[in-house]
Amino acid sequence: MENKMNKFGLERLLAVLAVAFACVCMWGCGDLKKDGPVEWDKERTIGKVIGFMDDSLVIVSDWRGWNQEKGTFVHDGGMASGIGHQGLRVYNYRVQEDGPRWTDTLDNENTNDFTYLVGQLSDSVIWGGNGKESFSFWKLGQKPTVMNMTVFKDGCNATFKHERMRTWLNGEILLKGPFGAGGDSCQYAVLDTSAKALTYKRLGNELKWIEKCDDVRALGNDVACLAFDKINLAVFVLLNDEMSDSLSNSELELSKYDDVSFMGDILNFGGFIGSYNNGRVNIFSSADLVGLMFRNIGGESINY
């Protein structure tokens, strides 16, 4: 009888342990918390300059943040957060107006793995992506188009984060990488939207000279380059590896932490805004690229 009772006691104990194990697998039975509702920020971000349409209109990006309490053990807690409802606005940055001339907002929610607001491709197109093989092209006045690319590697293996996309030769699009990288690192990539192909490459002899460029883009059949000398704080503009124009620090008041870049057809030198025509640079405005404050050189201040 004693052995029989022990047997039944052991079976009861095993049953209890099985239930307990099942509770653990289900994150704690009675202690389990379900995912909470997604709570959106009431206000959109102030906005950030993402591009310029011409010498009077600027494109500003914004979004809303969200937070969500995640289901887990009570004693662990856990929060998730992200951004969504991404939007674009267009302002006049040369003449003070009451507000934006145009706005548009997406209904997308969680965009942690994909953003539509990486940078400017051309005057009216903002690009985005997932940093891998998917890209979006958001033309003002329309909704974004998302394309999935087939990825190829031509003479390199180590790819790079996508941060700058520029119009390029032969109707292709350039993704700027680490131009000075050695070994088997990919230095740039070309995007063929017709073939839906993304090809990572190293610079050949004909493009070796752009290693010194902080930013590049095609102007028709020519390659334009911005090179920033951070020691002497001077900017050089080259066209097909030939000096076109230069600006000294006395003209720009740059620091070594500033950025120089193409933004559509506009040039950005650490917040100093200019145009490039007939081989010469004309600086005509300055901008706080986050606070939406602009100032015409020698003129009025514009604030939004």
C-alpha positions in Angstrom: 0.0 0.0 0.0 2.8 2.4 0.9 4.5 1.9 -2.5 1.1 2.4 -4.3 0.6 5.7 -2.4 4.1 6.9 -3.3 3.4 6.1 -6.9 0.2 8.1 -6.9 2.0 11.0 -5.1 4.8 10.9 -7.7 2.2 11.0 -10.6 0.5 14.0 -8.9 3.8 15.8 -8.5 4.7 15.3 -12.2 1.3 16.6 -13.2 1.8 19.8 -11.1 5.3 20.3 -12.6 3.9 19.8 -16.1 1.3 22.6 -15.5 4.0 24.8 -14.0 6.3 24.3 -17.1 3.4 25.1 -19.4 2.8 28.3 -17.5 6.4 29.3 -18.0 6.2 28.6 -21.7 3.2 30.9 -21.9 5.1 33.7 -20.0 3.7 33.2 -16.6 0.0 32.2 -16.6 -1.7 34.6 -14.1 1.4 36.9 -14.2 1.2 37.3 -18.0 0.6 40.9 -19.3 -0.8 41.5 -22.7 0.6 44.0 -25.1 -0.8 47.4 -24.3 -2.3 49.8 -26.8 0.0 51.9 -29.0 0.1 55.4 -27.6 1.0 58.1 -30.1 2.6 61.4 -29.2 0.1 64.2 -29.4 2.4 66.5 -31.3 4.4 66.0 -34.5 8.1 66.7 -34.4 9.2 70.3 -35.2 10.6 69.2 -38.5 14.0 68.8 -40.2 15.1 70.1 -43.5 15.5 67.2 -45.9 15.9 68.9 -49.2 15.4 72.0 -51.4 13.2 72.3 -54.5 14.8 75.5 -55.8 16.2 78.8 -54.5 13.0 79.6 -52.6 11.3 76.4 -51.5 12.5 74.0 -48.8 11.2 70.4 -48.0 10.8 69.6 -44.4 10.2 66.1 -42.9 8.3 65.3 -39.7 6.7 62.3 -37.9 5.0 61.2 -34.7 6.5 58.9 -32.1 4.8 56.1 -30.4 5.2 53.9 -27.3 3.7 50.5 -26.3 4.0 48.5 -23.1 4.9 44.9 -24.2 3.4 41.7 -22.7 5.9 39.9 -20.5 6.3 38.9 -16.9 5.0 41.5 -14.4 8.3 41.8 -12.7 10.2 42.3 -15.9 8.3 45.2 -17.6 9.2 46.2 -21.1 8.5 49.0 -23.6 8.7 49.3 -27.3 8.8 52.6 -29.2 9.1 53.8 -32.8 8.0 56.4 -35.3 5.3 56.6 -37.9 2.8 58.9 -39.7 5.7 60.3 -41.5 5.1 63.6 -43.4 6.5 66.2 -45.7 6.0 70.0 -45.7 7.1 72.6 -48.2 7.9 76.2 -47.1 9.2 79.4 -48.7 12.5 80.0 -47.1 13.3 83.3 -48.8 10.1 85.2 -48.0 8.2 85.0 -44.7 4.7 83.3 -45.0 2.1 82.2 -42.5 2.9 78.5 -42.8 3.7 75.6 -45.3 2.5 75.8 -48.9 1.9 72.1 -49.0 1.8 69.2 -46.6 1.2 65.4 -46.8 1.2 62.7 -44.2 1.3 58.9 -44.4 -0.9 56.6 -42.5 1.9 54.1 -41.8 2.4 52.9 -38.3 5.5 51.1 -37.2 8.4 52.1 -39.4 11.3 50.8 -37.3 12.5 48.6 -40.1 11.7 51.0 -42.9 11.7 54.8 -43.2 10.4 56.9 -46.1 12.6 59.9 -45.0 16.3 59.2 -45.5 17.2 62.0 -47.9 16.6 63.9 -51.2 17.2 62.3 -54.6 16.1 65.2 -56.8 14.1 68.4 -56.6 10.8 66.8 -55.8 11.7 63.2 -54.8 12.5 62.0 -51.3 13.9 58.5 -50.9 13.8 56.0 -48.1 14.4 52.3 -47.5 15.2 49.5 -45.1 19.0 49.8 -45.5 19.1 46.5 -47.5 17.2 45.8 -50.7 14.0 47.8 -50.4 13.7 51.4 -51.4 10.9 54.0 -51.5 10.6 57.1 -53.8 8.2 59.8 -52.5 7.5 62.4 -55.2 5.8 65.5 -53.8 2.1 65.4 -54.7 2.0 61.6 -54.9 2.3 58.7 -52.5 5.6 56.7 -52.1 6.5 53.9 -54.5 8.3 51.0 -52.9 10.7 48.8 -54.9 12.4 45.6 -54.0 15.8 45.1 -55.7 17.9 42.1 -56.6 21.3 42.6 -55.0 24.6 42.0 -56.9 28.2 42.5 -55.9 30.8 43.4 -58.5 34.3 43.0 -57.2 33.5 43.6 -53.5 31.9 42.0 -50.5 31.5 44.3 -47.5 28.5 46.5 -48.1 27.6 49.7 -46.3 24.7 51.7 -44.7 22.6 53.7 -47.2 22.8 57.4 -46.3 23.1 59.3 -49.6 21.4 58.7 -52.9 22.3 60.9 -55.9 21.3 61.2 -59.6 24.1 59.4 -61.6 25.3 58.7 -65.1 23.4 56.7 -67.7 20.1 57.3 -65.9 21.2 55.3 -62.9 21.1 56.2 -59.2 24.2 56.3 -57.0 24.4 55.2 -53.4 27.4 56.8 -51.8 29.5 54.5 -49.7 33.0 54.9 -48.1 34.9 56.1 -51.2 38.3 55.6 -49.4 37.6 52.1 -48.1 40.2 49.5 -49.1 40.3 45.7 -49.3 37.1 44.1 -50.5 34.9 46.8 -49.1 32.3 48.2 -51.5 32.8 51.9 -52.1 29.5 52.7 -53.9 26.5 51.1 -55.5 24.3 51.8 -58.5 20.6 51.4 -58.5 18.9 50.5 -61.8 15.2 51.1 -61.2 14.2 49.7 -64.6 15.9 46.4 -64.0 15.2 46.6 -60.2 18.9 45.8 -59.6 21.2 47.1 -56.9 24.9 46.5 -57.7 27.7 47.2 -55.1 31.1 48.1 -56.6 34.6 49.4 -56.1 35.8 52.5 -58.0 37.4 51.8 -61.3 40.1 53.9 -62.9 37.8 56.3 -64.5 36.1 57.2 -61.1 39.1 56.7 -58.8 39.4 60.5 -58.4 36.1 60.8 -56.5 37.7 59.1 -53.5 38.5 62.7 -52.3 34.9 63.8 -52.6 32.6 64.2 -49.6 29.6 64.2 -52.0 29.1 63.6 -55.7 26.3 63.7 -58.3 25.9 63.6 -62.0 25.1 66.8 -63.9 24.2 65.5 -67.3 27.2 63.6 -68.5 29.5 65.3 -66.0 30.4 64.3 -62.4 30.3 67.1 -59.9 32.2 66.8 -56.6 32.2 68.6 -53.2 35.5 68.2 -51.3 35.8 69.6 -47.7 39.3 70.4 -46.4 38.6 70.1 -42.7 42.1 71.3 -41.7 41.9 74.6 -43.6 38.1 74.7 -43.5 37.7 75.3 -47.3 35.3 73.7 -49.8 36.3 72.8 -53.3 33.9 72.2 -56.2 35.2 69.9 -58.9 33.7 69.0 -62.3 35.2 65.8 -63.8 38.3 66.2 -61.5 38.9 69.7 -62.6 38.7 72.6 -60.1 35.6 74.6 -60.7 35.3 76.9 -57.7 36.4 77.1 -54.0 35.1 78.9 -50.9 37.3 79.8 -47.9 36.3 79.8 -44.3 36.1 83.5 -44.2 33.1 83.2 -46.5 31.4 80.3 -44.8 32.5 80.2 -41.1 32.7 76.4 -41.1 33.9 74.0 -38.4 35.4 70.6 -38.9 32.1 69.1 -37.7 30.0 70.6 -40.5 28.7 68.7 -43.5 28.8 69.6 -47.2 26.3 68.1 -49.5 24.1 68.3 -52.6 20.5 68.8 -51.7 18.7 68.6 -55.1 20.2 71.4 -57.2 21.1 73.3 -54.1 24.5 73.2 -52.3 24.6 72.9 -48.5 27.8 74.0 -46.8 27.2 73.5 -43.1 23.9 75.4 -43.3 25.1 78.0 -45.8 22.8 77.5 -48.9 23.9 78.2 -52.4 23.5 77.5 -56.1 26.0 76.2 -58.7 25.8 77.8 -62.2 28.3 78.1 -65.0 31.0 76.6 -62.8 30.5 79.1 -59.9 28.9 78.9 -56.5 26.6 81.6 -55.2 25.8 81.6 -51.5 22.5 83.4 -50.9 21.0 82.1 -47.6 21.8 80.3 -44.4 19.6 77.8 -42.5 19.2 76.1 -39.2 18.4 72.6 -40.7 16.5 71.5 -37.6 14.9 74.6 -36.1 13.5 75.9 -39.4 15.1 79.3 -39.2 16.5 80.9 -42.4 18.3 84.1 -43.2 18.9 85.7 -46.5 22.5 86.8 -46.8 22.4 90.5 -45.8 18.7 90.3 -45.5 15.7 89.3 -43.4 15.2 86.3 -41.1 12.5 83.8 -41.9 11.1 81.6 -39.1 8.6 78.7 -39.0 
